[in-house]
Amino acid sequence: MFIPAHTDLFQPTLNALKSLGGSGNNQEIYDKVCELENFSEEQQSVLHKEGPQTEISYRLAWAKSYLKIYGVIESVRRGVWSLTEKGRNLTSIDPKKVQRFVQLNTRQKRQDNSSNNLDNNIEEKALIQDGEESLDLVESNVWVEKLLQVLQKLSPDAFERLCQRLLRESGFVKVEVTGKRGDGGIDGIGVLKIGLLSFQVFFQCKRYIGSVGSSEIRDFRGAMVGRTDKGLLITTGTFTRSAQQEATRDGAPAIDLIDGEQLCQLLKDLKLGIETKTIEVIEINQTWFAKL
């Protein structure tokens, strides 16, 4: 299955952000690139190594990192990217020019960091592999991949209980795991109360490695019809673009989707099995001592 190299995704990423109005989150950029490049569901389902990340998502992450160093996009907050003035004025990108710039930039950073021996805040490290320089990015979402690997090793019952706990902690009441066979994949029912109103929500838990497609969305909706108008599908994988379109199709009950990355972030925010620690960074002000 052919997947374009990250260098071939420089231009599609730029085009996607321009099409999105100059900014977008990771999912919006992914969806728009897949749309512009006409990636099939099969292409979107190809995993990077053994997952949980898809190959397209992995290569897009590299493309965004290169474009950030090149100065055409910037990270305005976690998972959200915006075009810089340079990016807004660009109509086309020369991949070789971007690669040369990044190599020179990271080589200079490596030399600077080597000279002052301070690398606490380094985001990029240059490595020499087989005589060629490549960029090894210290990704801020490494913990997400590790957590997804843990979640995917849970038993189906344990994962359903985790989703039940997640919904309770998020404000749902009367959350029950049904686990009935032949129930169209409905794993549980909960009630979400907002002010004076309450909504019964059917949820489905998919401990997936890979992408959930549109057929799974249709099957889930079929099990909901006549019983509730609200559905929630939680997966450790991702959703193809057609699955997202099916989830919000006009004239059909909408189904909310939570993919693996969103699931990890929710667990982190709710502190369910996740602990965050503050690391103290000590820097020596050599200029201060020199003035004594």
N, C-alpha and C positions, 0 to 999 in steps of 0.2 A: 504494500500500500504506500503510494508516494505521498510524502509529507515535505513541504518546502523547508529548506534550511532557514535558520534564524536570519541570515543575511537577506534572504528573499522576502522576509516579512517586514523589513524596514519600511518600504513604500506602502504596503497595505496597512500597517499600523498608523502611519502618518495620514493616509486617506481616511481611515476609520475615525480618527480623532477629529478631522476636519468635517466629516459627515455628521459627527455627533455634536457639532457646534463648538469644538475646541477643547472639550474635556470629556472624561468618562471614567467609570470605574473598570476594574479588571474584567468583570463579566460583560459589561457593555462593549468594551473593546474587542473581547473575544468573539462575541456574537456578531458584531459588525464586520470584523475581518472574515469570519466564516461566511457571512452573507456576500461580501464583496468578492471573495475568492471562490465562491460556490463549492465550499468543502462539503463533501457528502457526510451522511451519518456514519458511514464506515470509517472515513478519515477522522472524524471527530471522536470515534470510539477507540482509536489506537492509543495504547498506554505507553508512557515513557518507562522503559524497562518493565518492572512488574507493577507499576502504579504507585500511589493512587492517581498521580497527575497524568493527564493525557499528553501525548507528544506535541500536539499543537499548542497547548497551554504552556508546556515547558519551553518550547522554542520562542513563543511570544514573550515570555518573561525575559529571555535573553535579548530579544530584539528591543524591548523597552529599556533594558539596562544599558545597552549600547547607545540607543538614541538619547538617553538621559545624559550620558557622559559626553556625547557629541553636542549636546546643548539645544536639541530641538524639542524635547519634552521635559517636564519636571513633575516630581511627585508632590502634590499639594497636601495630601494627607494619606494615611494608610489605604492603599488599594485604589487611589484616585489619581489620575494623571491629567496633565493639562499641556497644551502646546505653549511653547515660549514664543517670544516675538520672532526669533529666528525660524522656529517651526512654522509659524503662521505665514511667513513670507516665502517658504520653500514650496516648490511645486513638484520637485523630483529629488530623489536621493541617490547618490552614487555609493553603493555598498562598499566598494573597495576604499573609497575615501573615508568612510566612517570607520572601517576596520583599522586603517592606518592611524587615524586620529586616536582611537581608543588604545591601540598598542603603545603609541608614544606617550599618551597620558598616563597609563598605568605603569609604564617603565619609569617615568619621571617620579611618580608617587612612591614607587618602590625604592628608588634611590634616596628620595627625601626622607622617607620613613627609616631607612637603614642608617642615614647619617645622624638623626636625632634619637633613634631607638625608641620612638614613641609610636605604637601602633594600636592603641586602645580603641580608637574610633575609626579604624580603617574599614571601609565597606568593600573595597576591591583589592585583590592581591594578584600580582602578576606571577605566573608560573612558566617555567621553561619545560616544555614537553616535546621530546624528540627533535630538539633544536628549533622549535617554533614556539613563539610566545602566544599564550592564550589567556583569557580572562576568567578567573575563578571568583565568582561573586559570592559573598557571604550573604546568603538570602535570609531575610528577616522572618520568613515563614517556614524555616526548617522544622520548628516545633509542630507545625500543622501536619507535615508529612509523617512525622513520628507518631503523632496522636492518631492519625488516620490508620496507620498500621496497627496500632493497639486496638482501635475500634473494629477493624476488619477481622481481628482474631477472636472477638467476642462470640459467644454462642448466639443463635437467633433470639432465644429467650432473654438473655442478658442485654442484648441491644434494644429489645422492645422495652425492657424495664428502664433502661437509660433514657430512652425517648419519653417514657411516661414521667420520669423524674424531671426531665428537661421542661416538659409542658407544665407540670405543677409549679416549678420554680418560676416559670414565665407568666403565671397568673391564671392558668386553667384550673378548673375545679371538676370534680367528679370524673377524673381521668381513669379510665379502665382499659386494660389490655384484654382484648377478646381472644385473639389467637385462634379463631375458628377456621377450620379448613373449609374450603369451598365457599368462602365469604367474599370472593372477589379481591382478595389481597388486603382487606381491611384488617388492620392489626389492633385498632383501639378507637375509643370514643372519648371525647372530652368536651367540656363546656367552657367557652370563653365569655366572660361577663365584662361588658363595657358600659359603665354607667348603669342605666336602668334596663339595658338590653342584654340578652344573653343569646349565644349562638352555639348550637351543637356542631361539633367538628369531628369528622372522621379522619383518622390519620393512618398512614401506611409507612412502615419502616423498611428501607431497602439497604441491607448491608452489602453494598455493591463495590466491585472494583471495575471501574469503567463508567460508561455513560448510560443513563436511563433514556430510552427513546420514547417517541410519541405513542407507540402501541401500549406501553405500560400506563401512560397517562389516560388513554382511552379506556383501558380495562378498569382502572381505579374509578374513573367517573361513572362507568357503567354500573359498578357496585353501589355507587352513591345515589343514583337517580331514584327519586321517590322516597328517599329516606332522610336526606339532608342536602343543603345547598352549599355547604362549606367542606372543603377537603384540604388536607395538608400532607405532603409527601416529603419524607426526610430520607436522605441517602448519604452514604459515605463517599459516593462517587460524584459524577457531574451530570448535567442535563444537556442533551443535544439541543440545538436551536429549534428544531421541529417540535421537540418535547415542550419547550418553553412557549412556543406559539400555540400548541395544542392546549396547554394549561390555561391560557387566557383567550381561547377562541370565542368569538362573538356568538351569543345565543346559547352558550353552554355554561353550566356551573363552573366558576373559576376555582382552580386548584392552586394553592400556594406551594412553592417549592423551596426546600432548604437543601443546598448541596453540601458536600463534605467540608469545604472551607468555611462556609457560614455556620455549619454545625460546630466545628472546632471553636470558632469565635464565640458562639453562644455559650459553650461549655466553659470557656475562659472567663467570659463576663460574669457568669453565674458561679464561678469557682467550683465547678463540679469535676472533681478529679484533676484540677489544674491549680497549681500554685505559682504565683509570680513573685520574684525576688528582686530587690533593688541592689545593684552592685555599685560599690563605692570605687570611684576612679580617682587615683591620687596622681597629680602632676607636679613636677618640681619646677619652680620658676627660677631658672638659672640667672635671669637678668636681675632679679631681686638680690640674690646673693652677690652678684658682681658689683653691686652698688654699695656694699657694706664698707 
